[in-house]
Amino acid sequence: MATQTYTVTGMTCGHCASAVSTELRALSGVQAVRVDVASGRVEVDADQPLATDAVAAAVDEAGYQLA
């Protein structure tokens, strides 16, 4: 299992965290997602390391951006 940490900009509420979590959980191999709205920190547990472009695309689909 690989845990990767990202910073996502623009999140301000629980709905934001939910949107980001939903999109990231849809990526192949993702087991868990933890979002801290205050810091913008997102931790993703996956079967193997995720490609940054795939994570960026998922975050973008939720309406936010990787920092």
PDB file with SEQRES, HELIX, SHEET and CRYST1 records, atoms N, CA, C and O in Angstrom:
SEQRES   1 A   67  MET ALA THR GLN THR TYR THR VAL THR GLY MET THR CYS          
SEQRES   2 A   67  GLY HIS CYS ALA SER ALA VAL SER THR GLU LEU ARG ALA          
SEQRES   3 A   67  LEU SER GLY VAL GLN ALA VAL ARG VAL ASP VAL ALA SER          
SEQRES   4 A   67  GLY ARG VAL GLU VAL ASP ALA ASP GLN PRO LEU ALA THR          
SEQRES   5 A   67  ASP ALA VAL ALA ALA ALA VAL ASP GLU ALA GLY TYR GLN          
SEQRES   6 A   67  LEU ALA                                                      
HELIX    1 AA1 GLY A   14  ARG A   25  1                                  12    
HELIX    2 AA2 THR A   52  ALA A   62  1                                  11    
SHEET    1 AA1 3 ALA A   2  THR A   9  0                                        
SHEET    2 AA1 3 ARG A  41  ALA A  46 -1                                        
SHEET    3 AA1 3 VAL A  30  ASP A  36 -1                                        
CRYST1    1.000    1.000    1.000  90.00  90.00  90.00 P 1           1          
ATOM      1  N   MET A   1       0.859  -1.181   0.000  1.00  0.00           N  
ATOM      2  CA  MET A   1       0.000   0.000   0.000  1.00  0.00           C  
ATOM      3  C   MET A   1       0.899   1.237   0.000  1.00  0.00           C  
ATOM      4  O   MET A   1       1.906   1.293   0.706  1.00  0.00           O  
ATOM      5  N   ALA A   2       0.517   2.213  -0.798  1.00  0.00           N  
ATOM      6  CA  ALA A   2       1.244   3.474  -0.884  1.00  0.00           C  
ATOM      7  C   ALA A   2       0.347   4.608  -0.403  1.00  0.00           C  
ATOM      8  O   ALA A   2      -0.825   4.685  -0.772  1.00  0.00           O  
ATOM      9  N   THR A   3       0.910   5.485   0.425  1.00  0.00           N  
ATOM     10  CA  THR A   3       0.189   6.678   0.855  1.00  0.00           C  
ATOM     11  C   THR A   3       0.878   7.883   0.241  1.00  0.00           C  
ATOM     12  O   THR A   3       2.085   8.073   0.389  1.00  0.00           O  
ATOM     13  N   GLN A   4       0.087   8.692  -0.450  1.00  0.00           N  
ATOM     14  CA  GLN A   4       0.613   9.906  -1.067  1.00  0.00           C  
ATOM     15  C   GLN A   4      -0.148  11.098  -0.509  1.00  0.00           C  
ATOM     16  O   GLN A   4      -1.343  11.012  -0.228  1.00  0.00           O  
ATOM     17  N   THR A   5       0.561  12.209  -0.353  1.00  0.00           N  
ATOM     18  CA  THR A   5      -0.033  13.424   0.196  1.00  0.00           C  
ATOM     19  C   THR A   5       0.028  14.533  -0.847  1.00  0.00           C  
ATOM     20  O   THR A   5       1.049  14.738  -1.504  1.00  0.00           O  
ATOM     21  N   TYR A   6      -1.078  15.236  -0.982  1.00  0.00           N  
ATOM     22  CA  TYR A   6      -1.190  16.331  -1.949  1.00  0.00           C  
ATOM     23  C   TYR A   6      -1.769  17.549  -1.247  1.00  0.00           C  
ATOM     24  O   TYR A   6      -2.369  17.437  -0.178  1.00  0.00           O  
ATOM     25  N   THR A   7      -1.581  18.715  -1.859  1.00  0.00           N  
ATOM     26  CA  THR A   7      -2.241  19.929  -1.403  1.00  0.00           C  
ATOM     27  C   THR A   7      -3.201  20.362  -2.498  1.00  0.00           C  
ATOM     28  O   THR A   7      -2.820  20.501  -3.660  1.00  0.00           O  
ATOM     29  N   VAL A   8      -4.465  20.575  -2.104  1.00  0.00           N  
ATOM     30  CA  VAL A   8      -5.509  20.977  -3.039  1.00  0.00           C  
ATOM     31  C   VAL A   8      -5.960  22.385  -2.657  1.00  0.00           C  
ATOM     32  O   VAL A   8      -6.249  22.658  -1.492  1.00  0.00           O  
ATOM     33  N   THR A   9      -6.018  23.267  -3.639  1.00  0.00           N  
ATOM     34  CA  THR A   9      -6.416  24.649  -3.373  1.00  0.00           C  
ATOM     35  C   THR A   9      -7.899  24.850  -3.673  1.00  0.00           C  
ATOM     36  O   THR A   9      -8.472  24.197  -4.545  1.00  0.00           O  
ATOM     37  N   GLY A  10      -8.506  25.780  -2.918  1.00  0.00           N  
ATOM     38  CA  GLY A  10      -9.876  26.192  -3.184  1.00  0.00           C  
ATOM     39  C   GLY A  10     -10.939  25.529  -2.340  1.00  0.00           C  
ATOM     40  O   GLY A  10     -12.102  25.927  -2.409  1.00  0.00           O  
ATOM     41  N   MET A  11     -10.586  24.527  -1.541  1.00  0.00           N  
ATOM     42  CA  MET A  11     -11.591  23.853  -0.721  1.00  0.00           C  
ATOM     43  C   MET A  11     -11.916  24.716   0.499  1.00  0.00           C  
ATOM     44  O   MET A  11     -11.017  25.230   1.164  1.00  0.00           O  
ATOM     45  N   THR A  12     -13.212  24.867   0.783  1.00  0.00           N  
ATOM     46  CA  THR A  12     -13.612  25.706   1.916  1.00  0.00           C  
ATOM     47  C   THR A  12     -14.624  25.050   2.854  1.00  0.00           C  
ATOM     48  O   THR A  12     -14.938  25.606   3.907  1.00  0.00           O  
ATOM     49  N   CYS A  13     -15.141  23.864   2.480  1.00  0.00           N  
ATOM     50  CA  CYS A  13     -16.208  23.274   3.301  1.00  0.00           C  
ATOM     51  C   CYS A  13     -16.246  21.759   3.153  1.00  0.00           C  
ATOM     52  O   CYS A  13     -15.476  21.174   2.392  1.00  0.00           O  
ATOM     53  N   GLY A  14     -17.144  21.147   3.885  1.00  0.00           N  
ATOM     54  CA  GLY A  14     -17.305  19.703   3.827  1.00  0.00           C  
ATOM     55  C   GLY A  14     -17.737  19.206   2.461  1.00  0.00           C  
ATOM     56  O   GLY A  14     -17.328  18.127   2.032  1.00  0.00           O  
ATOM     57  N   HIS A  15     -18.559  19.985   1.775  1.00  0.00           N  
ATOM     58  CA  HIS A  15     -18.971  19.601   0.422  1.00  0.00           C  
ATOM     59  C   HIS A  15     -17.771  19.545  -0.507  1.00  0.00           C  
ATOM     60  O   HIS A  15     -17.674  18.655  -1.352  1.00  0.00           O  
ATOM     61  N   CYS A  16     -16.862  20.489  -0.354  1.00  0.00           N  
ATOM     62  CA  CYS A  16     -15.634  20.500  -1.158  1.00  0.00           C  
ATOM     63  C   CYS A  16     -14.842  19.212  -0.914  1.00  0.00           C  
ATOM     64  O   CYS A  16     -14.401  18.555  -1.857  1.00  0.00           O  
ATOM     65  N   ALA A  17     -14.671  18.865   0.355  1.00  0.00           N  
ATOM     66  CA  ALA A  17     -13.931  17.656   0.719  1.00  0.00           C  
ATOM     67  C   ALA A  17     -14.605  16.422   0.142  1.00  0.00           C  
ATOM     68  O   ALA A  17     -13.931  15.514  -0.344  1.00  0.00           O  
ATOM     69  N   SER A  18     -15.923  16.383   0.194  1.00  0.00           N  
ATOM     70  CA  SER A  18     -16.675  15.252  -0.326  1.00  0.00           C  
ATOM     71  C   SER A  18     -16.495  15.117  -1.837  1.00  0.00           C  
ATOM     72  O   SER A  18     -16.330  14.009  -2.348  1.00  0.00           O  
ATOM     73  N   ALA A  19     -16.527  16.230  -2.540  1.00  0.00           N  
ATOM     74  CA  ALA A  19     -16.368  16.204  -4.000  1.00  0.00           C  
ATOM     75  C   ALA A  19     -14.987  15.684  -4.389  1.00  0.00           C  
ATOM     76  O   ALA A  19     -14.860  14.864  -5.298  1.00  0.00           O  
ATOM     77  N   VAL A  20     -13.962  16.161  -3.703  1.00  0.00           N  
ATOM     78  CA  VAL A  20     -12.593  15.722  -3.987  1.00  0.00           C  
ATOM     79  C   VAL A  20     -12.452  14.236  -3.647  1.00  0.00           C  
ATOM     80  O   VAL A  20     -11.891  13.470  -4.431  1.00  0.00           O  
ATOM     81  N   SER A  21     -12.954  13.833  -2.492  1.00  0.00           N  
ATOM     82  CA  SER A  21     -12.866  12.435  -2.073  1.00  0.00           C  
ATOM     83  C   SER A  21     -13.547  11.507  -3.069  1.00  0.00           C  
ATOM     84  O   SER A  21     -13.002  10.459  -3.419  1.00  0.00           O  
ATOM     85  N   THR A  22     -14.726  11.885  -3.523  1.00  0.00           N  
ATOM     86  CA  THR A  22     -15.475  11.058  -4.470  1.00  0.00           C  
ATOM     87  C   THR A  22     -14.692  10.844  -5.757  1.00  0.00           C  
ATOM     88  O   THR A  22     -14.598   9.721  -6.252  1.00  0.00           O  
ATOM     89  N   GLU A  23     -14.135  11.914  -6.295  1.00  0.00           N  
ATOM     90  CA  GLU A  23     -13.377  11.797  -7.554  1.00  0.00           C  
ATOM     91  C   GLU A  23     -12.111  10.964  -7.362  1.00  0.00           C  
ATOM     92  O   GLU A  23     -11.766  10.154  -8.223  1.00  0.00           O  
ATOM     93  N   LEU A  24     -11.421  11.158  -6.246  1.00  0.00           N  
ATOM     94  CA  LEU A  24     -10.188  10.399  -6.013  1.00  0.00           C  
ATOM     95  C   LEU A  24     -10.479   8.926  -5.765  1.00  0.00           C  
ATOM     96  O   LEU A  24      -9.723   8.064  -6.213  1.00  0.00           O  
ATOM     97  N   ARG A  25     -11.554   8.627  -5.064  1.00  0.00           N  
ATOM     98  CA  ARG A  25     -11.911   7.227  -4.800  1.00  0.00           C  
ATOM     99  C   ARG A  25     -12.251   6.474  -6.086  1.00  0.00           C  
ATOM    100  O   ARG A  25     -12.182   5.246  -6.126  1.00  0.00           O  
ATOM    101  N   ALA A  26     -12.616   7.205  -7.127  1.00  0.00           N  
ATOM    102  CA  ALA A  26     -12.947   6.575  -8.405  1.00  0.00           C  
ATOM    103  C   ALA A  26     -11.700   6.108  -9.165  1.00  0.00           C  
ATOM    104  O   ALA A  26     -11.812   5.341 -10.120  1.00  0.00           O  
ATOM    105  N   LEU A  27     -10.521   6.563  -8.750  1.00  0.00           N  
ATOM    106  CA  LEU A  27      -9.290   6.132  -9.418  1.00  0.00           C  
ATOM    107  C   LEU A  27      -8.988   4.678  -9.062  1.00  0.00           C  
ATOM    108  O   LEU A  27      -9.211   4.247  -7.930  1.00  0.00           O  
ATOM    109  N   SER A  28      -8.492   3.948 -10.015  1.00  0.00           N  
ATOM    110  CA  SER A  28      -8.179   2.537  -9.829  1.00  0.00           C  
ATOM    111  C   SER A  28      -7.148   2.340  -8.722  1.00  0.00           C  
ATOM    112  O   SER A  28      -6.097   2.982  -8.713  1.00  0.00           O  
ATOM    113  N   GLY A  29      -7.465   1.444  -7.791  1.00  0.00           N  
ATOM    114  CA  GLY A  29      -6.527   1.090  -6.734  1.00  0.00           C  
ATOM    115  C   GLY A  29      -6.632   1.904  -5.465  1.00  0.00           C  
ATOM    116  O   GLY A  29      -6.001   1.564  -4.465  1.00  0.00           O  
ATOM    117  N   VAL A  30      -7.418   2.978  -5.479  1.00  0.00           N  
ATOM    118  CA  VAL A  30      -7.529   3.828  -4.292  1.00  0.00           C  
ATOM    119  C   VAL A  30      -8.352   3.105  -3.228  1.00  0.00           C  
ATOM    120  O   VAL A  30      -9.457   2.628  -3.490  1.00  0.00           O  
ATOM    121  N   GLN A  31      -7.789   3.037  -2.026  1.00  0.00           N  
ATOM    122  CA  GLN A  31      -8.437   2.360  -0.907  1.00  0.00           C  
ATOM    123  C   GLN A  31      -9.074   3.336   0.070  1.00  0.00           C  
ATOM    124  O   GLN A  31     -10.126   3.044   0.638  1.00  0.00           O  
ATOM    125  N   ALA A  32      -8.442   4.507   0.275  1.00  0.00           N  
ATOM    126  CA  ALA A  32      -8.953   5.478   1.245  1.00  0.00           C  
ATOM    127  C   ALA A  32      -8.464   6.874   0.877  1.00  0.00           C  
ATOM    128  O   ALA A  32      -7.395   7.049   0.293  1.00  0.00           O  
ATOM    129  N   VAL A  33      -9.282   7.863   1.239  1.00  0.00           N  
ATOM    130  CA  VAL A  33      -8.934   9.269   1.018  1.00  0.00           C  
ATOM    131  C   VAL A  33      -9.264  10.028   2.299  1.00  0.00           C  
ATOM    132  O   VAL A  33     -10.351   9.880   2.856  1.00  0.00           O  
ATOM    133  N   ARG A  34      -8.312  10.844   2.762  1.00  0.00           N  
ATOM    134  CA  ARG A  34      -8.530  11.700   3.929  1.00  0.00           C  
ATOM    135  C   ARG A  34      -8.271  13.150   3.510  1.00  0.00           C  
ATOM    136  O   ARG A  34      -7.239  13.465   2.918  1.00  0.00           O  
ATOM    137  N   VAL A  35      -9.224  14.019   3.830  1.00  0.00           N  
ATOM    138  CA  VAL A  35      -9.135  15.420   3.414  1.00  0.00           C  
ATOM    139  C   VAL A  35      -9.202  16.307   4.637  1.00  0.00           C  
ATOM    140  O   VAL A  35     -10.087  16.151   5.479  1.00  0.00           O  
ATOM    141  N   ASP A  36      -8.254  17.255   4.740  1.00  0.00           N  
ATOM    142  CA  ASP A  36      -8.279  18.293   5.768  1.00  0.00           C  
ATOM    143  C   ASP A  36      -8.540  19.616   5.048  1.00  0.00           C  
ATOM    144  O   ASP A  36      -7.644  20.183   4.423  1.00  0.00           O  
ATOM    145  N   VAL A  37      -9.774  20.094   5.145  1.00  0.00           N  
ATOM    146  CA  VAL A  37     -10.169  21.298   4.420  1.00  0.00           C  
ATOM    147  C   VAL A  37      -9.339  22.504   4.844  1.00  0.00           C  
ATOM    148  O   VAL A  37      -8.926  23.295   3.996  1.00  0.00           O  
ATOM    149  N   ALA A  38      -9.090  22.657   6.141  1.00  0.00           N  
ATOM    150  CA  ALA A  38      -8.379  23.834   6.654  1.00  0.00           C  
ATOM    151  C   ALA A  38      -6.988  23.989   6.034  1.00  0.00           C  
ATOM    152  O   ALA A  38      -6.581  25.099   5.690  1.00  0.00           O  
ATOM    153  N   SER A  39      -6.268  22.889   5.895  1.00  0.00           N  
ATOM    154  CA  SER A  39      -4.910  22.957   5.358  1.00  0.00           C  
ATOM    155  C   SER A  39      -4.857  22.660   3.862  1.00  0.00           C  
ATOM    156  O   SER A  39      -3.859  22.954   3.204  1.00  0.00           O  
ATOM    157  N   GLY A  40      -5.925  22.081   3.325  1.00  0.00           N  
ATOM    158  CA  GLY A  40      -5.930  21.668   1.927  1.00  0.00           C  
ATOM    159  C   GLY A  40      -5.204  20.355   1.706  1.00  0.00           C  
ATOM    160  O   GLY A  40      -5.003  19.936   0.566  1.00  0.00           O  
ATOM    161  N   ARG A  41      -4.813  19.709   2.783  1.00  0.00           N  
ATOM    162  CA  ARG A  41      -4.053  18.464   2.688  1.00  0.00           C  
ATOM    163  C   ARG A  41      -4.981  17.289   2.358  1.00  0.00           C  
ATOM    164  O   ARG A  41      -6.043  17.123   2.959  1.00  0.00           O  
ATOM    165  N   VAL A  42      -4.549  16.486   1.390  1.00  0.00           N  
ATOM    166  CA  VAL A  42      -5.295  15.300   0.981  1.00  0.00           C  
ATOM    167  C   VAL A  42      -4.322  14.122   0.989  1.00  0.00           C  
ATOM    168  O   VAL A  42      -3.286  14.154   0.324  1.00  0.00           O  
ATOM    169  N   GLU A  43      -4.666  13.095   1.744  1.00  0.00           N  
ATOM    170  CA  GLU A  43      -3.871  11.867   1.772  1.00  0.00           C  
ATOM    171  C   GLU A  43      -4.652  10.766   1.062  1.00  0.00           C  
ATOM    172  O   GLU A  43      -5.845  10.576   1.298  1.00  0.00           O  
ATOM    173  N   VAL A  44      -3.957  10.054   0.196  1.00  0.00           N  
ATOM    174  CA  VAL A  44      -4.597   8.990  -0.580  1.00  0.00           C  
ATOM    175  C   VAL A  44      -3.831   7.691  -0.346  1.00  0.00           C  
ATOM    176  O   VAL A  44      -2.622   7.628  -0.569  1.00  0.00           O  
ATOM    177  N   ASP A  45      -4.536   6.662   0.101  1.00  0.00           N  
ATOM    178  CA  ASP A  45      -3.971   5.321   0.228  1.00  0.00           C  
ATOM    179  C   ASP A  45      -4.398   4.537  -1.004  1.00  0.00           C  
ATOM    180  O   ASP A  45      -5.582   4.468  -1.332  1.00  0.00           O  
ATOM    181  N   ALA A  46      -3.417   3.948  -1.682  1.00  0.00           N  
ATOM    182  CA  ALA A  46      -3.712   3.186  -2.897  1.00  0.00           C  
ATOM    183  C   ALA A  46      -2.846   1.935  -2.949  1.00  0.00           C  
ATOM    184  O   ALA A  46      -1.833   1.836  -2.258  1.00  0.00           O  
ATOM    185  N   ASP A  47      -3.256   0.991  -3.770  1.00  0.00           N  
ATOM    186  CA  ASP A  47      -2.517  -0.255  -3.923  1.00  0.00           C  
ATOM    187  C   ASP A  47      -1.094  -0.010  -4.403  1.00  0.00           C  
ATOM    188  O   ASP A  47      -0.172  -0.740  -4.039  1.00  0.00           O  
ATOM    189  N   GLN A  48      -0.924   1.020  -5.220  1.00  0.00           N  
ATOM    190  CA  GLN A  48       0.392   1.394  -5.738  1.00  0.00           C  
ATOM    191  C   GLN A  48       0.396   2.902  -5.941  1.00  0.00           C  
ATOM    192  O   GLN A  48      -0.669   3.517  -5.982  1.00  0.00           O  
ATOM    193  N   PRO A  49       1.584   3.515  -6.070  1.00  0.00           N  
ATOM    194  CA  PRO A  49       1.622   4.969  -6.273  1.00  0.00           C  
ATOM    195  C   PRO A  49       0.792   5.392  -7.485  1.00  0.00           C  
ATOM    196  O   PRO A  49       0.791   4.731  -8.524  1.00  0.00           O  
ATOM    197  N   LEU A  50       0.094   6.505  -7.321  1.00  0.00           N  
ATOM    198  CA  LEU A  50      -0.751   7.034  -8.389  1.00  0.00           C  
ATOM    199  C   LEU A  50       0.032   8.022  -9.240  1.00  0.00           C  
ATOM    200  O   LEU A  50       0.922   8.716  -8.749  1.00  0.00           O  
ATOM    201  N   ALA A  51      -0.310   8.077 -10.516  1.00  0.00           N  
ATOM    202  CA  ALA A  51       0.287   9.065 -11.407  1.00  0.00           C  
ATOM    203  C   ALA A  51      -0.250  10.447 -11.040  1.00  0.00           C  
ATOM    204  O   ALA A  51      -1.458  10.619 -10.870  1.00  0.00           O  
ATOM    205  N   THR A  52       0.634  11.424 -10.919  1.00  0.00           N  
ATOM    206  CA  THR A  52       0.228  12.771 -10.532  1.00  0.00           C  
ATOM    207  C   THR A  52      -0.780  13.355 -11.502  1.00  0.00           C  
ATOM    208  O   THR A  52      -1.696  14.064 -11.087  1.00  0.00           O  
ATOM    209  N   ASP A  53      -0.624  13.065 -12.803  1.00  0.00           N  
ATOM    210  CA  ASP A  53      -1.575  13.617 -13.779  1.00  0.00           C  
ATOM    211  C   ASP A  53      -2.977  13.047 -13.575  1.00  0.00           C  
ATOM    212  O   ASP A  53      -3.964  13.745 -13.809  1.00  0.00           O  
ATOM    213  N   ALA A  54      -3.081  11.784 -13.140  1.00  0.00           N  
ATOM    214  CA  ALA A  54      -4.393  11.189 -12.877  1.00  0.00           C  
ATOM    215  C   ALA A  54      -5.038  11.830 -11.654  1.00  0.00           C  
ATOM    216  O   ALA A  54      -6.241  12.092 -11.641  1.00  0.00           O  
ATOM    217  N   VAL A  55      -4.228  12.080 -10.628  1.00  0.00           N  
ATOM    218  CA  VAL A  55      -4.736  12.738  -9.418  1.00  0.00           C  
ATOM    219  C   VAL A  55      -5.166  14.161  -9.754  1.00  0.00           C  
ATOM    220  O   VAL A  55      -6.233  14.603  -9.326  1.00  0.00           O  
ATOM    221  N   ALA A  56      -4.346  14.881 -10.515  1.00  0.00           N  
ATOM    222  CA  ALA A  56      -4.678  16.252 -10.901  1.00  0.00           C  
ATOM    223  C   ALA A  56      -5.973  16.295 -11.701  1.00  0.00           C  
ATOM    224  O   ALA A  56      -6.791  17.192 -11.501  1.00  0.00           O  
ATOM    225  N   ALA A  57      -6.169  15.339 -12.602  1.00  0.00           N  
ATOM    226  CA  ALA A  57      -7.393  15.294 -13.410  1.00  0.00           C  
ATOM    227  C   ALA A  57      -8.612  15.031 -12.529  1.00  0.00           C  
ATOM    228  O   ALA A  57      -9.665  15.633 -12.741  1.00  0.00           O  
ATOM    229  N   ALA A  58      -8.487  14.143 -11.548  1.00  0.00           N  
ATOM    230  CA  ALA A  58      -9.602  13.853 -10.645  1.00  0.00           C  
ATOM    231  C   ALA A  58      -9.951  15.063  -9.799  1.00  0.00           C  
ATOM    232  O   ALA A  58     -11.126  15.380  -9.614  1.00  0.00           O  
ATOM    233  N   VAL A  59      -8.937  15.737  -9.287  1.00  0.00           N  
ATOM    234  CA  VAL A  59      -9.162  16.946  -8.475  1.00  0.00           C  
ATOM    235  C   VAL A  59      -9.798  18.032  -9.334  1.00  0.00           C  
ATOM    236  O   VAL A  59     -10.702  18.736  -8.882  1.00  0.00           O  
ATOM    237  N   ASP A  60      -9.326  18.170 -10.576  1.00  0.00           N  
ATOM    238  CA  ASP A  60      -9.894  19.144 -11.497  1.00  0.00           C  
ATOM    239  C   ASP A  60     -11.363  18.842 -11.784  1.00  0.00           C  
ATOM    240  O   ASP A  60     -12.184  19.755 -11.869  1.00  0.00           O  
ATOM    241  N   GLU A  61     -11.686  17.575 -11.931  1.00  0.00           N  
ATOM    242  CA  GLU A  61     -13.070  17.159 -12.184  1.00  0.00           C  
ATOM    243  C   GLU A  61     -13.981  17.566 -11.020  1.00  0.00           C  
ATOM    244  O   GLU A  61     -15.165  17.844 -11.211  1.00  0.00           O  
ATOM    245  N   ALA A  62     -13.411  17.595  -9.819  1.00  0.00           N  
ATOM    246  CA  ALA A  62     -14.176  18.011  -8.630  1.00  0.00           C  
ATOM    247  C   ALA A  62     -14.294  19.537  -8.536  1.00  0.00           C  
ATOM    248  O   ALA A  62     -15.069  20.064  -7.738  1.00  0.00           O  
ATOM    249  N   GLY A  63     -13.508  20.236  -9.371  1.00  0.00           N  
ATOM    250  CA  GLY A  63     -13.588  21.703  -9.392  1.00  0.00           C  
ATOM    251  C   GLY A  63     -12.472  22.404  -8.636  1.00  0.00           C  
ATOM    252  O   GLY A  63     -12.592  23.583  -8.305  1.00  0.00           O  
ATOM    253  N   TYR A  64     -11.388  21.689  -8.361  1.00  0.00           N  
ATOM    254  CA  TYR A  64     -10.279  22.250  -7.585  1.00  0.00           C  
ATOM    255  C   TYR A  64      -8.979  21.974  -8.296  1.00  0.00           C  
ATOM    256  O   TYR A  64      -8.974  21.370  -9.369  1.00  0.00           O  
ATOM    257  N   GLN A  65      -7.855  22.413  -7.705  1.00  0.00           N  
ATOM    258  CA  GLN A  65      -6.556  22.229  -8.345  1.00  0.00           C  
ATOM    259  C   GLN A  65      -5.524  21.746  -7.339  1.00  0.00           C  
ATOM    260  O   GLN A  65      -5.568  22.092  -6.158  1.00  0.00           O  
ATOM    261  N   LEU A  66      -4.587  20.930  -7.839  1.00  0.00           N  
ATOM    262  CA  LEU A  66      -3.425  20.584  -7.022  1.00  0.00           C  
ATOM    263  C   LEU A  66      -2.541  21.809  -6.916  1.00  0.00           C  
ATOM    264  O   LEU A  66      -2.384  22.558  -7.880  1.00  0.00           O  
ATOM    265  N   ALA A  67      -1.966  22.010  -5.748  1.00  0.00           N  
ATOM    266  CA  ALA A  67      -1.051  23.149  -5.553  1.00  0.00           C  
ATOM    267  C   ALA A  67       0.319  22.779  -6.095  1.00  0.00           C  
ATOM    268  O   ALA A  67       1.245  23.588  -6.036  1.00  0.00           O  
TER     269      ALA A  67                                                      
END                                                                             
